[in-house]
Amino acid sequence: MTNVNITNLRKNLFDYINQAIEYNDVINVNTREGNAVIISEEEYNSMMETLYLTSIPGVKERLEEGLNAKPEDCEEFEW
């Protein structure tokens, strides 16, 4: 995560946006009114998908079950 104040963000906006896009960096912008966060669209979409999937009853448990499964307990699947 990169921290920057609003003045420096204004001076180098393109560079900070590029940093968020190219390196998936999270830019924390500090202002007198509070803070804001800049993330890439890809990161935002990923977060929204995760929130959606974990909101479906039972999906979180199934994902955890899959993560904890041993390879020998899995069945081969062909498309």
C-alpha positions, 0 to 999 in steps of 0.5 A, spaced: 500 500 500 502 506 498 500 512 502 500 519 499 497 526 501 492 529 496 497 535 494 502 530 492 496 526 488 494 532 484 501 533 482 503 525 480 496 523 479 497 519 472 503 516 475 499 513 481 493 511 477 498 507 473 501 504 479 494 502 481 493 499 474 500 496 473 502 493 479 495 492 483 498 497 488 493 500 493 493 508 493 491 510 500 490 518 499 490 522 506 486 529 506 484 533 512 477 530 511 479 523 511 482 518 507 480 515 500 483 509 497 484 508 489 485 501 486 485 498 479 478 496 476 481 489 476 482 489 483 475 492 484 471 487 480 475 481 484 473 484 490 465 485 488 465 477 485 468 475 492 463 479 496 457 476 491 460 469 491 460 469 499 453 472 500 450 465 497 448 461 502 453 455 502 458 457 497 463 459 502 463 453 506 464 449 499 470 453 497 473 452 504 472 444 503 475 444 496 481 448 499 482 443 504 481 437 500 487 432 498 488 431 491 487 424 492 480 425 495 478 429 488 475 426 482 478 427 475 473 432 471 473 432 463 469 438 460 
